[in-house]
């Protein structure tokens, strides 16, 4: 299969960063944005100032406002926008091609993972999931970043990982697509919780305990959904969880800090806060845990805080009063 040219759909920070990464890998790359005006501005200025100000784009990148054709298609839109995006694409543009899903979230209403949405909307596409500890600014600037690329065909996944690998962006091939997707979605929920702990001034010890218990809860969810707990020991699990739950560069962590400081979700969104995928994922993950009969007190707690049904002090008190059990 030819794996030369790349189209990255999504002109936000992450899409721009992934376009930069594929260009560094030597792949001619098209960054597909919303409008012709956006594309013209990016091509003229050689940067996407609205998404990654000050970051010059490599010569191998050109912007366009519609998808034409490419050997590899990368979707870099928010998780809740994936279905809408795919509904507007001609199915033949994706048929038989690798489609790399980079959004980390579960769909509101359907509870679907990103690869399930792709299978529903473009059944002839070949789906892959990209996840792991990575910030857009680091990837775009060429700072060392290692991620996981998961797919069902081992040989094609390895070939695709090699095609996307550059001097600083290193995708490692894996076969547990479910585990990678679930871990990527849930780590955003736990990042909201860790940010809330920080915002409420509850201390680093509480945050560390939350990360550890979140890791265990994530494992229960992954296993219940048919994924492998082993996946959580790698980049898409522990690596991404640690990064997102400890850094103010994380939008979810920032959003959680605001919640912990006493602000509500509506106020934070109205103030122009950047998209935090965990806000939409928290209620979906809570519903999914209930449907699977998985004990997920941390997910439930984040869902309650995001929905304005509880404050951080009440939630922490409730978690701390849970019965003591032996640590397995």
Backbone torsions as a table, in degrees:
resi	resn	phi	psi	omega
1	UNK	NA	134.4	178.8
2	UNK	-72.0	128.9	-179.0
3	UNK	-132.4	61.0	-175.9
4	UNK	-104.9	-68.8	-174.9
5	UNK	-82.6	152.0	-177.2
6	UNK	-130.6	139.6	168.7
7	UNK	-120.2	124.5	176.9
8	UNK	-105.7	117.8	-178.8
9	UNK	-97.5	114.8	-179.4
10	UNK	131.8	111.9	-174.7
11	UNK	-96.2	21.6	174.7
12	UNK	-79.3	-170.3	-178.0
13	UNK	-62.0	-43.9	-176.6
14	UNK	-69.9	-42.8	177.2
15	UNK	-61.8	-41.9	178.4
16	UNK	-63.2	-41.5	179.2
17	UNK	-64.7	-41.8	179.1
18	UNK	-66.9	-35.7	175.4
19	UNK	-62.7	-40.8	177.7
20	UNK	-62.9	-40.7	-179.5
21	UNK	-65.8	-43.2	-179.4
22	UNK	-69.6	-31.9	175.0
23	UNK	-67.3	-38.5	175.9
24	UNK	-63.2	-29.0	177.8
25	UNK	-77.6	-0.4	178.2
26	UNK	87.7	14.4	-179.2
27	UNK	-96.7	126.1	172.6
28	UNK	-59.8	125.7	-168.1
29	UNK	-126.2	134.4	173.1
30	UNK	-108.5	124.8	175.1
31	UNK	-95.5	112.7	-175.4
32	UNK	-93.6	117.1	-177.8
33	UNK	-114.4	179.3	-171.5
34	UNK	-70.5	-42.8	-170.7
35	UNK	-128.7	159.8	176.2
36	UNK	-64.4	-34.1	179.3
37	UNK	-63.8	-42.1	176.8
38	UNK	-62.3	-45.5	-179.5
39	UNK	-61.2	-44.2	-179.6
40	UNK	-61.9	-41.3	-178.9
41	UNK	-65.4	-40.8	179.2
42	UNK	-66.5	-44.5	-179.6
43	UNK	-65.5	-36.7	-178.9
44	UNK	-73.1	-42.1	-175.3
45	UNK	-94.0	-8.5	-178.1
46	UNK	57.3	34.2	175.0
47	UNK	-159.4	159.4	174.8
48	UNK	-111.3	82.8	-170.5
49	UNK	-63.9	-29.8	-179.3
50	UNK	-69.6	-28.1	-175.2
51	UNK	-104.4	-48.0	-178.7
52	UNK	-133.1	76.3	-176.5
53	UNK	-59.7	135.5	176.6
54	UNK	86.7	-8.5	-178.7
55	UNK	-92.5	111.2	178.2
56	UNK	-73.0	137.7	-179.4
57	UNK	-90.2	148.5	-179.0
58	UNK	-71.0	155.2	-179.4
59	UNK	-60.1	-24.5	-178.1
60	UNK	-74.9	-0.3	-178.8
61	UNK	-104.8	132.3	169.6
62	UNK	-128.8	145.5	-179.6
63	UNK	-100.2	148.0	176.9
64	UNK	-147.0	161.8	-179.0
65	UNK	-104.5	6.0	173.1
66	UNK	-149.0	152.8	178.1
67	UNK	-81.1	125.8	175.8
68	UNK	-98.6	-80.5	177.4
69	UNK	-156.4	150.0	178.5
70	UNK	-161.9	154.3	178.1
71	UNK	-70.9	-35.8	-179.5
72	UNK	-126.3	131.8	177.1
73	UNK	-114.8	129.3	178.1
74	UNK	-113.6	124.8	176.2
75	UNK	-96.0	122.6	-177.6
76	UNK	-132.4	50.8	175.7
77	UNK	-111.4	162.3	178.3
78	UNK	-56.5	150.9	-175.0
79	UNK	-56.5	-37.5	-177.8
80	UNK	-76.3	-7.8	-179.3
81	UNK	-101.8	-5.1	-173.6
82	UNK	-60.8	-46.5	-177.3
83	UNK	-63.5	-43.3	179.5
84	UNK	-61.9	-43.5	178.2
85	UNK	-59.2	-49.6	-176.9
86	UNK	-64.7	-31.3	179.6
87	UNK	-67.1	-20.7	-179.7
88	UNK	-96.3	0.9	179.7
89	UNK	-102.8	139.3	174.0
90	UNK	-65.9	129.6	-173.9
91	UNK	-60.5	-28.4	-178.6
92	UNK	-68.5	-20.2	178.1
93	UNK	-69.8	-22.8	-178.6
94	UNK	-110.0	-16.5	-175.3
95	UNK	-59.3	127.4	177.5
96	UNK	73.5	5.1	-178.5
97	UNK	-108.7	149.7	171.7
98	UNK	-67.6	127.9	175.9
99	UNK	-118.7	115.0	-176.4
100	UNK	-94.6	120.4	-178.9
101	UNK	-96.7	120.5	-175.3
102	UNK	-114.1	-4.3	178.0
103	UNK	-75.6	145.9	-178.4
104	UNK	-117.7	94.0	-178.9
105	UNK	-178.8	162.4	176.5
106	UNK	-107.3	143.4	-172.7
107	UNK	-78.3	131.3	176.2
108	UNK	-61.5	135.6	177.4
109	UNK	92.1	-55.9	-177.2
110	UNK	-88.6	-20.7	-173.6
111	UNK	65.7	17.4	-172.3
112	UNK	-79.5	146.4	169.4
113	UNK	-77.4	166.2	-177.6
114	UNK	-62.3	-40.2	-179.1
115	UNK	-69.0	-28.0	176.1
116	UNK	-70.2	-36.3	175.7
117	UNK	-64.1	-44.2	179.4
118	UNK	-61.3	-44.9	-179.8
119	UNK	-62.1	-33.6	179.5
120	UNK	-73.1	-42.8	-172.9
121	UNK	-90.3	-32.6	-178.6
122	UNK	-137.4	73.5	-171.8
123	UNK	-62.9	-19.1	-179.2
124	UNK	-92.6	-1.8	175.3
125	UNK	-76.3	156.4	178.4
126	UNK	-105.3	106.6	-171.0
127	UNK	-85.3	139.9	173.6
128	UNK	-134.8	155.4	-179.5
129	UNK	-121.5	128.4	178.2
130	UNK	-110.8	124.7	-178.9
131	UNK	-154.4	166.8	178.9
132	UNK	139.6	176.3	-175.6
133	UNK	-72.5	105.7	-173.2
134	UNK	-159.6	129.1	171.8
135	UNK	-108.6	142.6	-175.7
136	UNK	-56.2	-43.6	-177.2
137	UNK	-62.0	-38.3	179.4
138	UNK	-67.6	-45.9	-178.6
139	UNK	-62.7	-46.1	-177.1
140	UNK	-65.3	-32.6	-178.4
141	UNK	-84.2	-4.0	179.2
142	UNK	80.6	24.6	176.1
143	UNK	-81.0	148.1	-174.9
144	UNK	-56.2	125.4	-178.3
145	UNK	-142.3	131.4	177.1
146	UNK	-120.7	132.4	-176.6
147	UNK	-135.0	175.5	177.4
148	UNK	-111.8	136.4	173.3
149	UNK	-118.3	115.0	-175.9
150	UNK	-112.7	136.6	177.8
151	UNK	-151.6	170.8	-175.7
152	UNK	-85.0	-30.4	179.5
153	UNK	-96.0	112.6	-173.7
154	UNK	-60.6	-44.5	-177.3
155	UNK	-67.4	-43.6	-179.8
156	UNK	-68.2	-35.8	177.7
157	UNK	-63.0	-42.9	178.4
158	UNK	-65.1	-41.3	178.9
159	UNK	-64.3	-41.1	-179.7
160	UNK	-68.0	-40.4	177.3
161	UNK	-60.2	-40.9	178.2
162	UNK	-65.1	-39.9	-179.3
163	UNK	-65.8	-32.6	-176.8
164	UNK	-90.9	-10.0	-176.0
165	UNK	-77.3	136.3	176.2
166	UNK	-127.0	-168.5	-178.0
167	UNK	-65.6	-23.3	-177.7
168	UNK	-126.5	-15.1	-178.3
169	UNK	-108.3	113.0	-171.0
170	UNK	-121.2	99.6	175.2
171	UNK	-84.3	130.1	177.0
172	UNK	-103.7	127.5	-175.4
173	UNK	-71.8	142.8	178.3
174	UNK	-147.8	164.4	-177.4
175	UNK	-115.5	-3.6	-177.9
176	UNK	-93.9	77.8	-177.5
177	UNK	-62.7	-39.0	-179.7
178	UNK	-64.3	-49.2	-178.9
179	UNK	-60.3	-41.6	179.7
180	UNK	-64.7	-43.4	180.0
181	UNK	-64.7	-46.1	-177.6
182	UNK	-65.2	-44.0	178.8
183	UNK	-61.0	-42.9	-179.7
184	UNK	-62.8	-37.6	179.7
185	UNK	-73.3	-44.8	-173.7
186	UNK	-73.7	-29.3	-178.7
187	UNK	-62.0	-28.2	177.5
188	UNK	-68.0	-34.7	177.1
189	UNK	-66.2	-44.0	180.0
190	UNK	-69.7	-28.6	176.2
191	UNK	-66.4	-37.2	174.0
192	UNK	-59.1	-43.8	-179.3
193	UNK	-64.7	-44.3	-179.6
194	UNK	-65.8	-39.2	176.0
195	UNK	-63.3	-38.0	178.8
196	UNK	-65.1	-38.9	176.1
197	UNK	-61.4	-42.6	177.8
198	UNK	-65.0	-46.7	-178.1
199	UNK	-63.6	-30.5	179.5
200	UNK	-86.2	-2.4	178.7
201	UNK	68.5	35.1	-176.3
202	UNK	-87.8	-6.8	171.7
203	UNK	100.2	160.0	-178.1
204	UNK	-69.0	-30.2	179.8
205	UNK	-63.9	-43.0	178.6
206	UNK	-63.7	-39.9	179.8
207	UNK	-64.6	-42.3	180.0
208	UNK	-63.1	-41.2	178.1
209	UNK	-63.7	-39.7	-179.6
210	UNK	-64.3	-42.4	178.7
211	UNK	-60.9	-43.7	-178.9
212	UNK	-64.9	-44.1	-179.8
213	UNK	-71.7	-33.1	175.2
214	UNK	-63.5	-39.3	177.9
215	UNK	-60.1	-43.9	180.0
216	UNK	-66.5	-41.0	178.9
217	UNK	-65.5	-41.4	177.6
218	UNK	-59.2	-40.2	179.4
219	UNK	-62.2	-40.4	178.6
220	UNK	-62.6	-41.0	179.7
221	UNK	-67.3	-44.9	-178.7
222	UNK	-60.4	-46.7	-179.1
223	UNK	-64.2	-42.3	-179.4
224	UNK	-63.3	-27.4	-178.7
225	UNK	-92.7	1.9	176.0
226	UNK	97.6	8.8	177.1
227	UNK	-91.3	-178.9	-177.7
228	UNK	-107.7	132.1	177.2
229	UNK	-62.7	-25.4	179.7
230	UNK	-60.6	-31.6	179.5
231	UNK	-57.9	-32.4	-175.5
232	UNK	-70.8	-14.7	178.0
233	UNK	-81.7	-6.0	-174.6
234	UNK	-105.6	-159.5	-174.6
235	UNK	-63.6	-41.8	-177.0
236	UNK	-73.9	-17.7	179.7
237	UNK	-102.2	-92.6	-176.7
238	UNK	-59.7	-39.6	-178.2
239	UNK	-60.9	-51.4	-178.0
240	UNK	-70.3	-38.9	179.0
241	UNK	-60.0	-46.5	-178.4
242	UNK	-63.2	-46.2	-178.6
243	UNK	-62.2	-50.6	-173.5
244	UNK	-69.7	-28.3	-176.6
245	UNK	-90.2	3.5	-176.3
246	UNK	-132.6	-5.1	-172.9
247	UNK	-118.7	135.1	176.9
248	UNK	-72.4	-7.2	172.2
249	UNK	-69.9	-21.5	-179.4
250	UNK	-74.7	126.0	178.0
251	UNK	-62.9	-36.8	179.1
252	UNK	-67.7	-40.2	177.4
253	UNK	-64.1	-43.0	177.7
254	UNK	-61.2	-44.0	179.8
255	UNK	-62.7	-42.7	178.3
256	UNK	-62.6	-38.2	177.4
257	UNK	-59.6	-41.1	178.7
258	UNK	-65.7	-39.6	176.6
259	UNK	-63.3	-43.3	-179.6
260	UNK	-65.0	-27.7	178.6
261	UNK	-79.6	-2.0	175.2
262	UNK	106.7	-0.5	178.9
263	UNK	-82.6	155.0	178.1
264	UNK	-100.9	167.5	-173.7
265	UNK	-59.4	-44.3	-178.3
266	UNK	-61.2	-42.4	179.4
267	UNK	-64.9	-41.4	-179.0
268	UNK	-63.9	-44.8	179.5
269	UNK	-65.7	-38.9	-179.1
270	UNK	-67.3	-24.1	-179.1
271	UNK	-79.2	-2.4	178.4
272	UNK	92.2	20.0	178.5
273	UNK	-59.0	144.0	178.9
274	UNK	-68.3	156.4	-177.3
275	UNK	-55.5	128.4	172.9
276	UNK	-117.6	107.3	-174.1
277	UNK	-58.6	-29.9	-177.6
278	UNK	-63.6	-24.6	-179.1
279	UNK	-63.7	-43.7	177.7
280	UNK	-77.8	-31.2	-175.5
281	UNK	-75.9	-31.8	-174.3
282	UNK	-54.2	-52.5	179.6
283	UNK	-66.8	-31.7	177.7
284	UNK	-67.6	-44.5	179.4
285	UNK	-63.7	-37.7	178.1
286	UNK	-64.1	-43.4	178.4
287	UNK	-64.8	-39.3	179.9
288	UNK	-66.1	-42.1	178.5
289	UNK	-60.9	-41.8	178.2
290	UNK	-63.6	-41.0	-178.6
291	UNK	-66.7	-27.0	-179.5
292	UNK	-95.1	-3.4	-177.0
293	UNK	58.5	42.8	178.1
294	UNK	-101.7	131.7	176.5
295	UNK	-72.4	112.8	-175.8
296	UNK	-136.7	67.3	-176.4
297	UNK	-63.5	-32.0	-179.4
298	UNK	-70.5	-43.4	176.8
299	UNK	-60.8	-44.4	178.7
300	UNK	-60.4	-39.7	-178.6
301	UNK	-65.7	-44.1	179.0
302	UNK	-64.5	-41.8	178.3
303	UNK	-58.0	-42.9	-179.7
304	UNK	-64.9	-41.6	-179.8
305	UNK	-68.4	-45.1	-180.0
306	UNK	-61.0	-38.4	-178.8
307	UNK	-79.7	-4.7	-179.8
308	UNK	77.4	18.3	-178.8
309	UNK	-90.3	-10.3	179.4
310	UNK	-156.8	153.3	174.0
311	UNK	-99.5	168.0	-173.0
312	UNK	-63.1	-36.5	-179.1
313	UNK	-64.3	-42.5	179.2
314	UNK	-65.4	-41.9	-179.5
315	UNK	-63.9	-46.7	-179.2
316	UNK	-62.8	-41.2	177.9
317	UNK	-59.9	-41.0	179.0
318	UNK	-65.6	-41.8	179.3
319	UNK	-66.7	-38.8	-178.5
320	UNK	-72.2	-17.7	-179.3
321	UNK	-96.7	2.8	176.9
322	UNK	-64.3	149.7	-177.3
323	UNK	-58.5	139.3	177.1
324	UNK	-72.2	135.7	179.3
325	UNK	-129.1	163.0	173.2
326	UNK	-70.6	139.6	179.7
327	UNK	-82.9	117.4	-176.2
328	UNK	-75.8	NA	NA
